[in-house]
């Protein structure tokens, strides 16, 4: 890219080679001729200059940026708008980025917490001045030669996109989709909570080496996950630190920290809880904190922390597991549209839900209408009393499962064992010798039997676990293991419905009906689980 117009617009600077490039512009190195001060010169895209409305907004934003004076914000020395160029002259930092350290040597949990505290300190100062960042990420956190962390590129995203995420029709994203807040992606009103989300996502990644959502699928799919799905729980990080991170990346802005400082207070306290009140002093990263945050960072631990968890977390360096290959868009024309016009809610798997609903309806109906082929004779009595029928041997079964096999006790009849009397509820099938079978009905309430109360308990157990599995699948807290587990749970649900209805209506328990209900329950549970599992 020709830089002659940049040289002409900045005669007081010796403009050097290009040292960086992104969707928001190109960065050149330079030196102030009189002061000898090294600088970085940000050349904004020509689309800024070509759009008068955007140009005016950026000039207003540049004045705000120039007034930001904070140890953890890259200072803006100058802003030049001439000869079709929009140029920001900033402090040049040659200590590398947080990303470069994270991807090479790795960072300990304490270092990551210190870095993020520094970033939050700078962000809060910017928010107080009315400037949102909207592109917080490890590559936008730079180190000075003395190891001080500074946040770069304040406000540029807010100007060029008016806060909304922009994408091309080909799917490239202006900005960094891995850290974009859901409300920013949808073009909704923005607040400091958007930067809290991006910073929390960055901390999540620094602490475990991965992002809160599955990678893959391209930038649009990445944004879609952040809008419509809940983040995965932070792995291998104990409380209270994990809880602080997860609160910062809640999907709804109201559920997050209201500003960067409240996030910093809780983060500092959680780090002190895990690493001890002197944890910041042991870091080689200078961090300038507000009084409330500083007090929280040295507050003694109130609850004991398992030593092995703290040692494991403190002793290892976390590195980036993958370099995100998502291409960035260039602000170079009318191909950019708001992301909200492109992303759509995940299509509802109506066919699976329909199968689940039909199987569930059939499961409820079948035990009521299918009663088997009952014998002609039925004896109703208290099963604690002997069964008085002619013969020498009595066999009692339910759905083909033997419950009792007793001999004749003379004139008093057949005495069922105590276990059988406790199991039997409703009616069962009985047969004496080679005579035709008959129904044996207990006169006691079904709730005093295992067939009655047990089937109800099985029904409640299977339903509760299925509901829990479906909720976990919707929240992406589990995967195929829950789908597989739904099959035996659905089978148990179907058998419980069959047995409970049979007992209460005093139908003959038939194995064919039991198998039918079990299969229907498994089909309903499997279909619902597959429909609930998010891609």
N, C-alpha and C positions, 0 to 999 in steps of 0.2 A: 504494500500500500504506500503511495507517494506521501512523504511527510514534509514536502516543501511548504505547504500551506501552514503546517504546525510551526515550522521554523520561522516563517514570516510573521506569524501571529505572536510569537514569543521571542522578540529580539534580545531580551534581557537574560535568556537562558541558552545554554549550549545544549541542543537536543541531541541525544544519543540514539542508540539502537532500540528496536522494539524489545521489551522484556516480558510482555504478557499480552494475552488476548482472550476475550470472552464474548458472550452474547451482548454485553452492555458496552463494548468498545475495546479499544486497543490502548496499551500502556507502553510509554517510552521512558527510558532513563534520561536524566538531564542534570545539569549543574547550573546554579545561579552564578552568572558571570562575576558580579561584584562580591558576593558573599562566599562563593566557593561551596555553597551548600548543595549536597546531592538531593535531587528531587525525583519523584515519579510523576509523569504527565499522563493523565487519563484523557484520551481522545474519544469523545462520545460519538455514537453513530450519526451519520448524516441525516437519518430520519428525524432526529431531534431538531436539527436546524431547519429541515424542510417543513416541519409542522409548527406554525407560529404559536398555536396554543400550547404545545408541548415545550417549545422553546421558552415561553414565558414562565411556565411552571418550573422548569429546571433552573432558570435564573433566580426565581424566588427560593427554591430549595438550596441553591448554592450559597445564598446569603446565610441561610440557617446553618448549613454545614460549616461555613467559615467561622461562625460564632461558637461552635462546639469546642470546648477546651477541657479535655479530660485525659488522664494518663493512659487510658485504655482505648482511645479513639485515634486513628490516624489523622493528624491535623491537616486541614486544607489551607495552603498558603496563599493561593491565588485562584481566580476564576476569570477566564478570558473568553469573550464571545465576539469574534470578528472574522471577517473573510470566510464566512460559512463554517467556521469551526466553533465547537463548544469544548473548552479545555479546562480541566481541573488540575491544578498543580498541588501535589501533596508531598508529605514526608516520604522519603524512600527508605524502605526497610529491607535489609539484606539478610536477616536471620532465618529466612525460610518461613514456610507456613505450618500451621498445626497439621494439615494433611500430610505434608512431606515427612514430618517426624512420625506421625501415626502410621504411615505406610512403610517406613523404613525401619527405624529403631523400635518403634512402638512406644506407648505411654503407659505408665502405671495408673492405677485408679486415683491415687492422690494427685498426680500431675493433671489428670483429666479434670478432676473436680476443681483444682486451682485455676486451670485455663478457663473453664466455664464460668467460674466466679468472676474472673477478670472481664470476660466478655459481657456478663450480665451487668457488671458495674458500668461499663461503657454504654451498653444498651439503655440502661435506666436513665443515664444522663441525657442521651439523645431523645428518649421518649419524653422526658420532662421539657425538652426544648421543642417538642412537636414534630420530631423526625422519626419515622419508622424505617427499619432497615429492609426487611422483606426478602433478604437473600443471605441469611446467616448460614454458614457452613464452614467446615474446617479449612477450606481454601481461602476464605475471606478473613481468617484470623492469622495475623502475621507476627513474627518475633522481631524485636530490635536486636542489635548486636549484644545488648546486655540481658536478653532473655525476657523482656517485657512484652506481654501479649497486647496487641492492638487490633481493633476491629476496623476493617477497610470497607470501602464501597457503600457508605451510608447513603440511603435515600435515592439511589439511582433507579432501582426497580420501581419505587413508588412513583417517580416522575414519569418514566417511559410507559408504564402500564396502568397508571392511576390505581395501583393496588391490586388489580386483577392479574391472574396468570394468563399469559398469551401463548398460543401455540400456532404452528403452521398447519396447513391442511394435510401435510405429509406426516404430522405427528411430532415434530421437534418442538421443544419447549423453550421459551425465553425465560431463563432462570434455571433453578435446580430442583427438579420434581421430587427428589429424595427427601427434601426438608420442608416442602411447601405445606402450610397449614390448610386444612380443608376449606375454611371460609375464604382464604386467599384464592384457592383454585376455583371456587364458585363465583368469585367476583362480589362477595358480600362485604358489608362495611367492616373495616379493619381497625384493630386496636393493638396495644402492646402484646395482647395474647397471641397474635400471629408470630411475633418474634420469640415469645416464650416457647411456642410449639417448635419452631425451627431449632432453637437452642437446646431444648429438651431432647429432640431427635438426635442432634449432634452428640449430646452427652450419652444417650443410649448407645450410639454407635461406638463412641470412644471407650465405653466400659465393657462392651462384649464383642466388639469387632464386626458387628453386623447391624442392619437396620431393623426397625420394628415391624417391617412388612416383608413378605417374600419378594425377592428380586425377580426380574424377568417380565416379559410381556411388553416392553417398550415404555416410553415416558407417559403416554396416555393411560395405560393400565396402571402404572405406578401412582399417578395422581388419583385415579379412580379408587384404588384401594384406600388411600388416605381419606377420601370423602365418604366412602360407604362402609368401611370396615374398622373395627377396633384394633389397636396395635397389639402385637404379641407381648406377653409378660416378659420383663427383662430377666434373662437367664443368669444364674450363678452369681447374683449380686444380692446380698442380704438386706433385710430391712434395717433401718428406715430409708436407706439410700434408694432402694428399688422403688419404694412407694413415692418418693419425691419425683423421681424420673417419670414414673407412669402418670402421675398427676399432671406433669408439665405437658404431656403429649395426648391428653384426653381429646377426643374428637370435638366435643362441644366447647367453645371458648369459655362459657360460664363455669365449666368444671375444672379449668386450669387455674394457675396462679394469675391473679388480676394484673400483676405487673412484674417486671424483671427483678425488682428488689425483694418482693415477698418470696419469689422463687429462690433468690440468692440466700435469704435468711434461712429457709428450710434446708437448702443444699449445704450451707456451711455447718448447720447444726447436725445434719446427718453424717457429714464427713468427720466432725469432731466426735460423734458417737462411735464411729467405727475405728478411726485412726488415732484418737487421743486429742486432747485440747491443744497440743503443740504441733499439729500436723502441718499447718501452713508454714511454720518456722523451719520445718525440715525440708521444705521444697526449695529448689533453686529457681523458682519462678516468682518474681516480685509481683504482688497483688495489692492494689489499692482499693480498700473497701470502705463503704459507709459505716458509721458507728454501729448501727443496728446489726449489720452483717458481720462486722468484726467481732462484736460481742457474742454472736451466735457461733462463730467459728472456733471460739475458745471455751465454749460452755462445756463443763464436764459431762461425761456420759451419765445418763440417769438410769439406764437399764444395762445389765450385763450383755455382752455380745459373745457368742461362741468363739473361742480363740482361733479354732481352725478356719472358720469362715473369714475372719479378719486377716489372718496370715496369708491365706490363699489369695484373697483379693489384693492385699497390699504387696505381695511379693512378686507378682507376675507382670510382665509387660504385655499389653494388648496391642495387637496390630490389626490393620484393616484386612478383612478376609478377601475382599474383591474390590477391584477398581471399577466403579460404575461406568459402563460403556454408553450411557444414554447421551445421544447427541444434543448439542445446544443449538437453539435457533439464533439467527442473526436479525437484529432490528433493521431490516433493509427494504421494507416495502409493505404492500397492502396484503400480503399473504397471511399475516398474523391475525388471529381471531381470538376472542376470549375462550378460555378452556371450557367454561360452562356450556358453550354451544357445541362442544365436541364430546365431552364425557357424558355418559348416560348411566343411570342405575343398572346394576347387573340384572339381566333378564330373569324374571321369576320362572323357575322350573315348574310350570303349571301341570305338565303331564305327570310328573312324579307326585305332586300334591294331590292330583285327581286320583291317581292309583291308591295313594295312602288313604284318602277319604272314602273311596269306594270299598276298600278292604276293611276299613274300620266299621263302616255301616253294616257290611255283610257279617262281620264278626259279632256285632251286637244282635243282629236279627236271627242268625242261624240257630243259636241255642234255644230261642223262643219257639221257632217253627219246626225244628227237626227234633223229634222226641224218640227216635228209634222205633223198635217194634216191641212194645211192652207185652209181657205175658198176660194171660187171661185172668190170673188170680193175683190178689194182693192181700197181704196180711199186715195190719197196722197194730203196733203194740210198743210198749216200753221195752227196749232191747235189754234192759237189765233183768227182765223176766225171761224165763225159758220160752223158747219157740216150740209150740206144741203142734207138731205135724207128724203124720205116720211115716216111718222109715227108720233106717239104721245109721245114715251118714248125711250130714248137712254141709254144703259148700256155699259160701257167700262171696260174691265177686262184684266189683264195680268197674265198668269199662274193660272187662276181661282180666282185671287184676285181682287175685285171690286176697280176701280180707279175713276169712275164717274157714276152718275145716275141722268140724267137731263131730264126735260120735253121739249116738242116742244115749241119754242117761235114764233109761227106764221110763216110768210113767211121767216124770217131770218134764220130759222133752229135751230139746237141744239148748244147752247153756253156752252163749257166746262168750269168748274170753274178754277180759276187761279192755284190752287194747282195741279190739274190734268195735266194742260198744262206744269207745271214745272217738274212733275214726268215723263211724257211719253217721251221715246226716242225710235227710231227705229219704230217698229210696235206693235200694241196691237189688241186685239179682240174687236169688237163692234157688238152690236145687237139692232135692233129697233123692239119693240113689240115682236111679235111671228115670225118675218121674219127670214130667214137664216142669220147666223152671217157673218160678213165681216171683212177684215183687215183695220185698220185705221193707216196710216203711216204719221209720222211727217216729214215735209219737212225741218225742222231745223236740224242743226248738232247735233248728239247724245251727244256731250260734253256739250250742254246747258241744259241737262236733268239730273234728279237724277238717272234714270236708266243707263245712260251712265257714267257720272262722278262718281256717287256713287258706281257703281260696280267696277270701276277702283280703287277708294280709298279703298274699302273693300278688293280688291285683294292685294293691296300693304300692307295694315295693317295686314292681315292674314299671308301673306308671311313673313313679317318682324318679327312678333312674333313667327312664327314657326321656322324660322332660329335661332332666339335668344334662343328658348327652346332647339333646337337640339345642339347648341353650349354649352349651360349650362349642358346638359346631358352628352356630350362627356367629359367635364371637371369635371364632378361629382360635380357640384355646386348645383344641384337640384336632385330630385328623382321622385317618382311616381306621384307627383302632376303635374309635367310638362308633363308626359305621358298622364295623364287624360285630362289636358288642351288642348292637341293637337287634341283631337277629335272634340270639337266645332270649334277650329281654322281651322281644315281641312274641316269641313262642310262649314264654311264660305268661305274658299278658293274655294271649288267646286262650290258653288252658285254664287260666284263672277265671276268665269270663264264662267259659263253658261250664266249669264245675260249679261256680256260684249260682248261675241261672238254673242249672239242673237241680241243685239242692233246694233252692228256694221254691221252684215250681214243682218239685217232686217228680221230675222226669227221670226216666231210666238213663243213667250215664252210659253212653255208647262210645266205643273207641273211634268209630268212623267220624262221629261228630267232633270228638276231641281233636283228632288229627286235622279236620277241616278248620276248626277254630284256631289251632296252633299255627297252621300255615297262613291263615288270613292275618293273624297278629304279627307274624314275622314279616309278611309282605308289607303291611302297613308301616311297621317300624323301620324297615329297610328303606322304603320309598321316602318316608319323612326325613330320615337321616341323610340320604343322598340329596334331597331337595334343600336341606338346611346347610349342607357343607358348602362353604364359600370357596370359590376358585382362588 
